[in-house]
Amino acid sequence: MKADIHPDYHDVKVTCSCGNAFNTRSTYEKDELNVEVCSACHPFYTGQQKIMDTAGRVDKFKKRFGR
């Protein structure tokens, strides 16, 4: 392996928009990383789905372009 070609691997504090924070190791240049979704708030990990109001949008589309 060549010397001095690898990026610096150090501790990084990750903060989610939901308020969850944890430490990990990364090659990210800064000491803090802000993310929008983490395992504490993502529906895949929590098992809770957020259902959006798509029925209103579909009805609006059908009314506008339907027969």
N, C-alpha and C positions, 0 to 999 in steps of 0.2 A: 504494500500500500504506500501511496505517496504521503509524505509528511505535509502538514499544514494546508490541506485542501478541504477539510471537513468544517462545517459551521459549528459555532459555539453551542453547546447543549447545556441549558441552565434551567433553573426553576422559574415558572411563570404562574401568576395568579390569574385564574379565569373567573370572570364575573358574568352571570347571565342576567337578562333583562327581568327575570322573575325574582331576582334577589339572591339566588343560590350562588355561592362562591366556593371554589376549591383550588388547590394547588396541583400542578403537574409539571412535567419537564418537557421542554420543547426547544426547537431551534429558532423560534420567533424572536425577532431582534429586541423587542421591548419587554419590560418586566410585567406588564398587565395586558390582558386580552379580554375584550368585551364581546359577548356572543348574544344572539337573540333567543336561541333554543338550546336547552341542555337536557340531560337525562331526567332531571327532576320535574320538568314541565312538558316534555315532548309526549304526545298522545301514545306513541308506540310503547314507551316505558311505563307510563302511568295507567294505561288501560282505559282512559277516559277520552272519548271523542268529543270534539267541538263541532257541533252541527251548525252549518251556516244556512242562512235563509236563501236557498237557491230556488225554492218554489216561486217566490215572488218575482225573481228575475226571469224564470222560464215563462211564467204567465205573461209577463210584460213583453217578452220576445214573441210569443205566440200571438198576442193581441196586435202587435205591431206588424209582423210579417206573415202571420198565419192566414188561412182562408176564412 
